[in-house]
Amino acid sequence: IEATAKRRAKGENNLFQNHMLDASALPLDENMAISKEYLKLCAENEIILEVEAGVVGGEEDGAAGSEDTPEEHLYTTPADMVAVYEALHSLGRFTFAATFGNVHGHYKPGAVKLKPKILKEGQAAVIEKYGKDAEFDLVFHGGSGSLLSEIRETLDYGVVKMNVDTDTQYAFTRPIADHMFRNYDGVMKVDGEIGNKKVYDPRSYLKAAEKSMAARVAEAVSDLLSGGKTLFGQV
């Protein structure tokens, strides 16, 4: 944010249009106190701030929920959503990652119990108190491995962004692993041999990895009904 402010002072464009703040490990009042300060700074520089409340299961960047995490932290309540709105709505543009049973990482089918209705109930509580214009732009953290029906349901409740980091990581890595297994003798200089430059040249497998990852991103775009759209409307 500081770097962007310096650029703007020189008449240059923003480095970023969006930042994410994850203070979800803190009690909600402390989380919102920090979020307020960052949102003020972001608003001054025309940056959207993504905030998070509640604990998403699994692990991301060293922060994790576990089987011992209290249920009230795993599921954002309507009261939580009203509190987030009241704390932040007057300060600037923000998006909100509420928790509804979602997890970081990838699990076997049926292991994750999403409750999208939590988003519906939270939005309803905010709208009932402050009107339709108070509806959140929501973020779905830990979207990898989710059922299409669940993804589409969250769209009905205000989700505008979904994170699919684990799925895109796997999509990128899978062709590389396949290449290495199929071309082991050429990739490695084994038993005094010189290998095969065509197959240990990183370009030979990174192109396949990029193509696979792009296909997974395109799948996510389709899942989110975002094809042919930009942040500014239709392409």
LODOKE-785126 format. One record per residue (C-alpha): residue in one letter; x, y, z. Coordinates in pm, whole numbers. Layout:
N
A, X, Y, Z;
...
END
This chain:
235
I, 0, 0, 0;
E, 285, 232, 88;
A, 457, 163, -245;
T, 133, 228, -432;
A, 85, 559, -248;
K, 433, 669, -357;
R, 358, 574, -717;
R, 30, 764, -714;
A, 205, 1071, -574;
K, 421, 1065, -888;
G, 118, 1025, -1115;
E, 181, 655, -1177;
N, -76, 374, -1177;
N, -142, 141, -884;
L, 76, -165, -847;
F, -230, -360, -730;
Q, -605, -304, -727;
N, -673, -551, -446;
H, -506, -669, -126;
M, -604, -948, 112;
L, -582, -917, 489;
D, -623, -1235, 694;
A, -665, -1146, 1060;
S, -915, -1429, 1112;
A, -707, -1593, 1385;
L, -789, -1296, 1609;
P, -1114, -1231, 1797;
L, -1359, -1051, 1570;
D, -1328, -713, 1745;
E, -949, -717, 1712;
N, -976, -840, 1354;
M, -1208, -552, 1265;
A, -990, -294, 1442;
I, -696, -394, 1222;
S, -915, -426, 914;
K, -1043, -72, 964;
E, -695, 74, 958;
Y, -594, -113, 644;
L, -923, -38, 470;
K, -872, 334, 531;
L, -528, 314, 371;
C, -662, 111, 81;
A, -950, 351, 22;
E, -709, 643, 2;
N, -534, 462, -283;
E, -836, 318, -467;
I, -757, -37, -357;
I, -1018, -298, -266;
L, -941, -484, 57;
E, -1038, -848, 107;
V, -1100, -929, 473;
E, -1165, -1262, 642;
A, -1343, -1367, 960;
G, -1375, -1718, 1098;
V, -1130, -2005, 1059;
V, -1107, -2190, 728;
G, -1013, -2555, 786;
G, -691, -2708, 653;
E, -373, -2504, 626;
E, -263, -2202, 425;
D, 70, -2022, 468;
G, 114, -2167, 817;
A, -232, -2068, 942;
A, -464, -2360, 1006;
G, -787, -2478, 1156;
S, -807, -2825, 1309;
E, -1048, -3075, 1457;
D, -1014, -2881, 1785;
T, -1126, -2552, 1633;
P, -1459, -2448, 1793;
E, -1755, -2472, 1555;
E, -1841, -2105, 1607;
H, -1509, -2018, 1444;
L, -1559, -2251, 1148;
Y, -1898, -2103, 1058;
T, -1952, -1729, 1028;
T, -2275, -1633, 1205;
P, -2532, -1377, 1087;
A, -2427, -1163, 1385;
D, -2065, -1180, 1266;
M, -2164, -1063, 919;
V, -2364, -773, 1059;
A, -2066, -678, 1277;
V, -1829, -685, 979;
Y, -2064, -466, 778;
E, -2106, -217, 1061;
A, -1732, -194, 1117;
L, -1625, -146, 756;
H, -1901, -32, 521;
S, -1842, 342, 562;
L, -1466, 329, 514;
G, -1408, 195, 162;
R, -1465, -84, -87;
F, -1404, -433, 50;
T, -1486, -798, -9;
F, -1549, -1048, 268;
A, -1437, -1410, 301;
A, -1691, -1566, 536;
T, -1650, -1926, 651;
F, -1913, -2192, 587;
G, -1726, -2519, 638;
N, -1475, -2453, 361;
V, -1117, -2579, 390;
H, -777, -2507, 244;
G, -617, -2801, 68;
H, -774, -3106, -97;
Y, -972, -3386, 62;
K, -1153, -3701, -49;
P, -1510, -3655, -175;
G, -1751, -3624, 116;
A, -1486, -3521, 369;
V, -1572, -3151, 346;
K, -1916, -3045, 469;
L, -1998, -2710, 315;
K, -2299, -2517, 440;
P, -2361, -2245, 178;
K, -2688, -2154, 352;
I, -2471, -1980, 612;
L, -2388, -1720, 348;
K, -2757, -1686, 262;
E, -2853, -1637, 626;
G, -2576, -1385, 687;
Q, -2664, -1180, 381;
A, -3030, -1184, 484;
A, -2944, -1051, 830;
V, -2742, -763, 687;
I, -3003, -677, 423;
E, -3285, -691, 677;
K, -3108, -435, 895;
Y, -2946, -210, 636;
G, -3120, -271, 303;
K, -3036, -439, -27;
D, -2741, -208, -96;
A, -2565, -356, 208;
E, -2529, -699, 44;
F, -2170, -828, 64;
D, -1940, -917, -222;
L, -1827, -1251, -80;
V, -1513, -1459, -136;
F, -1506, -1841, -128;
H, -1176, -1952, 25;
G, -1068, -2313, -17;
G, -1272, -2379, -330;
S, -1054, -2663, -460;
G, -1237, -2994, -487;
S, -1582, -2842, -430;
L, -1888, -2979, -606;
L, -2017, -2771, -895;
S, -2361, -2760, -732;
E, -2211, -2611, -416;
I, -2011, -2355, -612;
R, -2318, -2246, -806;
E, -2521, -2220, -486;
T, -2267, -1981, -334;
L, -2300, -1758, -641;
D, -2667, -1715, -556;
Y, -2564, -1584, -214;
G, -2316, -1321, -329;
V, -1983, -1496, -397;
V, -1785, -1299, -656;
K, -1446, -1471, -619;
M, -1331, -1825, -542;
N, -980, -1942, -456;
V, -867, -2267, -622;
D, -497, -2268, -538;
T, -465, -2640, -459;
D, -637, -2750, -780;
T, -426, -2521, -995;
Q, -107, -2636, -821;
Y, -193, -2997, -900;
A, -291, -2915, -1257;
F, 50, -2755, -1309;
T, 252, -3029, -1136;
R, 80, -3337, -1281;
P, 218, -3304, -1638;
I, 565, -3238, -1499;
A, 554, -3556, -1290;
D, 426, -3749, -1592;
H, 710, -3612, -1806;
M, 973, -3708, -1548;
F, 845, -4063, -1510;
R, 820, -4118, -1885;
N, 1159, -3967, -1963;
Y, 1365, -4061, -1658;
D, 1665, -4188, -1855;
G, 1671, -3873, -2066;
V, 1617, -3626, -1783;
M, 1888, -3781, -1564;
K, 2248, -3851, -1659;
V, 2243, -4215, -1548;
D, 2532, -4464, -1556;
G, 2767, -4230, -1740;
E, 2515, -4137, -2011;
I, 2462, -3778, -2118;
G, 2083, -3763, -2099;
N, 1859, -3605, -2360;
K, 1859, -3228, -2380;
K, 1519, -3223, -2548;
V, 1355, -3375, -2243;
Y, 1551, -3206, -1963;
D, 1506, -2865, -2122;
P, 1253, -2705, -1880;
R, 1059, -2565, -2173;
S, 969, -2918, -2280;
Y, 761, -2983, -1969;
L, 673, -2635, -1845;
K, 472, -2570, -2162;
A, 260, -2875, -2082;
A, 226, -2761, -1720;
E, 113, -2414, -1825;
K, -140, -2560, -2067;
S, -282, -2790, -1799;
M, -306, -2510, -1544;
A, -473, -2282, -1799;
A, -733, -2553, -1863;
R, -805, -2575, -1488;
V, -843, -2197, -1467;
A, -1082, -2208, -1764;
E, -1281, -2476, -1581;
A, -1305, -2250, -1276;
V, -1419, -1962, -1497;
S, -1696, -2185, -1631;
D, -1789, -2305, -1281;
L, -1825, -1943, -1170;
L, -2025, -1842, -1481;
S, -1759, -1582, -1560;
G, -1691, -1666, -1925;
G, -1687, -1362, -2151;
K, -1680, -1117, -1860;
T, -1428, -876, -1712;
L, -1432, -665, -1397;
F, -1572, -389, -1617;
G, -1850, -588, -1783;
Q, -1871, -795, -2097;
V, -1563, -859, -2312;
END
